[in-house]
Amino acid sequence: MKVIHAAQAGQSGAVTVACINKTTVDLGVPFDKLTAALQKCYDHISSGLGYPLKLYNTKVAKPI
């Protein structure tokens, strides 16, 4: 597995993060809407940080 250190994050474009729903109870909100809300929060917080992040829903994470 390739390790990316915090100092390297975002230097080659957006960092992608797999969102995998492994819950066993109802979250009370559709998982895709939860992920979209988390993306919006991150985009708002990180606007001045310069570390782009892209969340995506999946059953299995893509290999690096």
Phi, psi and omega per residue, in radians:
M1 nan 2.355 3.115
K2 -1.415 2.236 -3.139
V3 -1.713 2.276 3.069
I4 -1.959 2.093 -3.136
H5 -1.407 2.690 -3.083
A6 -0.933 -0.657 -3.120
A7 -1.173 -0.352 -3.127
Q8 -1.672 -0.240 -3.045
A9 -1.048 2.299 3.061
G10 1.433 -0.058 -3.115
Q11 -1.261 -0.404 -3.139
S12 -1.999 0.554 -3.130
G13 1.915 -2.968 -3.087
A14 -1.161 2.456 3.021
V15 -1.452 2.311 3.120
T16 -1.801 2.419 -3.116
V17 -2.199 2.137 3.106
A18 -1.354 2.286 3.064
C19 -1.895 1.943 -3.075
I20 -2.003 2.115 -3.107
N21 -1.453 1.829 3.107
K22 -2.006 0.378 -3.135
T23 -1.206 2.661 3.080
T24 -1.959 -0.054 3.106
V25 -2.204 2.791 3.131
D26 -1.176 2.276 3.123
L27 -1.404 -0.276 -3.113
G28 1.510 -0.006 3.127
V29 -2.654 2.521 3.098
P30 -1.052 2.450 -3.061
F31 -1.034 -0.673 3.139
D32 -1.139 -0.593 3.092
K33 -1.249 -0.616 3.080
L34 -1.107 -0.799 3.127
T35 -1.099 -0.724 3.114
A36 -1.090 -0.693 3.118
A37 -1.162 -0.720 3.092
L38 -1.102 -0.699 3.110
Q39 -1.090 -0.776 -3.134
K40 -1.098 -0.736 3.099
C41 -1.082 -0.822 -3.138
Y42 -1.086 -0.766 -3.139
D43 -1.026 -0.697 -3.136
H44 -1.180 -0.796 -3.095
I45 -1.222 -0.690 -2.988
S46 -1.612 0.105 -3.048
S47 -0.952 -0.581 3.140
G48 -1.739 -0.031 -3.072
L49 -1.484 -0.488 -3.140
G50 1.401 0.338 3.090
Y51 -2.035 1.544 -3.133
P52 -1.166 2.519 -3.110
L53 -2.415 2.352 3.116
K54 -2.168 2.021 3.078
L55 -1.545 2.510 3.027
Y56 -2.496 2.529 3.118
N57 -1.533 2.428 3.139
T58 -2.826 2.939 3.044
K59 -1.634 -0.519 -3.132
V60 -2.399 2.315 -3.135
A61 -1.164 2.544 3.061
K62 -1.267 2.514 3.075
P63 -1.190 2.642 3.135
I64 -1.369 nan nan
